[in-house]
């Protein structure tokens, strides 16, 4: 009975995902009829300009949105399972705040201190990755010493609060253009995603999802207790 329910739920969610994918492909500054989208995919009638919009612009962004959603949902589930707490997540553990700090230092702090050329070439993505990785490493090191899940969560909240204060200070002393760039980044956007970035993201997400499959049993065992 449970297996049938899970199968029906999976099919329903897959159908909903496909439906929203098609709607996302059709909605934008230029609305595209569904019949043209189906025609572009199946080789039927579709204006040449519409094909360029679909496959040159919107398809990449739609795929990135799906991959990002898959990565976030799986990583969130793993964090909640590892810490055996539904509140565990990138915000609670300070990972998101670490990414914000990295981007804030890059976008807001670099122009103020006159950062060198190699630092500017790091890019917003690299700065976010380094910031989140450093905070995650700090939480991991603390976890090796403390051995208490609740204390680690509290430590992550402390990291997050302290980093938020630093980011707010950087916002106060930053220039107007830099502040606008940072605020737009915090909102999240797929407008600048390219096909080359999609290749890197696809490989990274695929590797993470494959590894997550092999960690299903250890994480399920962890739910029974660390002992």
N, C-alpha and C positions, 0 to 999 in steps of 0.2 A: 504494500500500500504506500509506504513512504517512498519507495523507489519510483512508483508511478507518479506520485505527486511531484517529486523532484524532476522527473523527465518532463512533465507538463509545464512546470515552472521554467525550466531551462528553454524549452521550445518557445514559450510565450515571451520570455525576455529576449531571446535571439530575434524573434520576429519584430519586437518593439525596437530593438537596436537597428535592424535593417530599415525599418520604416523611418526612424529619425535620421538615419544616414542619408536616405533619399531626400527627405525634406530639407536637410542641411545643404545638400548639393543644389537644391533648387532655389533656396532663399538667399538673397543678397542684394547688392545694389542693382543687379539685373536679375529679375525673377525668371526662372526657367521652368516651363511646364514639365510635368512628370513624364509625359509621352516622349519629350525630347531626350530626357535623361535615359529612359529605357531604350530609346532608339540609338543613343550613343554607345550604350553598353552592348546591345545585341547586334549592332551593325545596321540598324534600320535608319530611317530618315532622321537627320538632325543637322541643323545649319552649322556651317564650318566655324563661324564665330562662337557659337554655343559650345562646340567641341573643345575649342581652345580654352574657354572659360572653365569648363568642367575638368578637363584633364591637366590643364596648365596651372590652374590656381586652386580650385576648390577641392579637388580630390586629395591633394597632399594635406591640406588642413583638416579634412574630415578624417583621414586615416590617422593623423597625429592625435586628434582628439580621442579616437577610440583607443589607441595605444596608451596614451596618458591615463585615460580612465581605467584601463586594465591594470596598469602598473600601480596606480594609486590604491585601487581597491585591494589588490593582492598584498601589497606592502603594508597597508593598514590592518588587514586581517592577521598578517604575520606578527605585527607589533602587539596587537591585542592578545594573540595567543601566547606569545613569548612572555609577556608581562602578566598574563591572566587577569587583565583589567580592560573593560570596554572603553575606558577613558584614554588608554595609551594611544599615542599617535604622534605624528611629526611635530605638531604644535606643542603638545604636552612635554615631549622629550627635548624640545629646543632645536630640533633639526631645521624646521622652517625658519626659526629666528636666526639660526646660523647662516642659512642661505640669504636671508634679508640683510644680515650684517655684511656678508661678502659683497653683495651687490651695492649696498650703501657705501662701503669703502671704495668700491670701484667707481660708482657713478657720482657720489656726493663728495667723498674725501679726496679722490685723485686730483680733480681740478684745483682744490684748495691747496694741497701740499705740493702740486707740480710733479705728479708721478712720472716716472721714467717711461720710455717708449715700450719696453718689454712688458711692463705691467699693464699698459693700456691695451696691448695686443691679447691679453688674457681673455677679454670679452666678458659680457654679463653672465653667460652660461658657465664659463669656467670659474668666475668669482663665486657664483651661487653654489657650484659643486664643491669648491674648496671650503667655503664657509660651513656648509652643512656637514661635510666629511670631518672637519676638525671638531665640531661640537659632538657628532656621533662618536668619534674616537675618544673624546673626553668622557662622555657618559659610559662608554664601554670599559675604559680603564677604571673608572670609579666603580663600575659594577663588579669588576674582578676583585676589588678590595672589600667592598661593602657586603656583597652577597645577600642583599635585601631588596626585593622588587619594589616595595613601597618607598623606600628611601631613595632609590634610583629615580622613581617618578617625581618625587619631591625635588630632587636635585635637578632634574630636567626642567621643572617649572621655574626653579631659581635661575638656571641658565637663561631661560627664555625671558624672564623679567629683566635681568641685568642687560641682556643684549638689546632688548627693546628700548631701554633707557639710552644706550649708546647710539642706536639708530635715530632716536628722536633728537639727540644732541647734534648728530651729523645733519639732520634735516634743518635744524635751526641755523647752522652756519653755512649751509650750501647755497649755491646760486640758483636762480629761478628756473633756468632751463634744465639743470641737473635734477632739481627737485621734481619737476614735471616728469622727466624720464623715469625716475624711481617710482613715483606714484603710479604711472602707467604700468610699470613692470609688476608692482604688487597686485594690480587688478587681474593680470594674466591676459595674454593675447596670443593668437596663432597667426596674426597678420603677416609676420615676417618669416614664417617657416619656409624653408626651401627643400627641394628634393634631396639634396646632399645631406641636409640635417635629418631628413626622414630616414635615410639609410642607416645613419649612426644610431638614431633612436630605435629603429626597428631591431637592429642587432642587439642593442643593450636590453631592451624590453624582452626580447625572445630569450636571451640568456638568463635573465632574471626569472622569467616564468618557468623555464625548464628546471632551474635550480629549486624553485619553490615546489615543484612536483616531487622532487626527491626529499624535501624536508617535511612532507605531510605527516609521515608516521612519527618522526622524532618530536614534532610539535604537538601531535595528538597525545603522545606519551607524556610530554611536559605538562599537559593539562591535568594529569593525575597527581602532579606534585614533583618538586625537585628531588625529593628523596627517592 
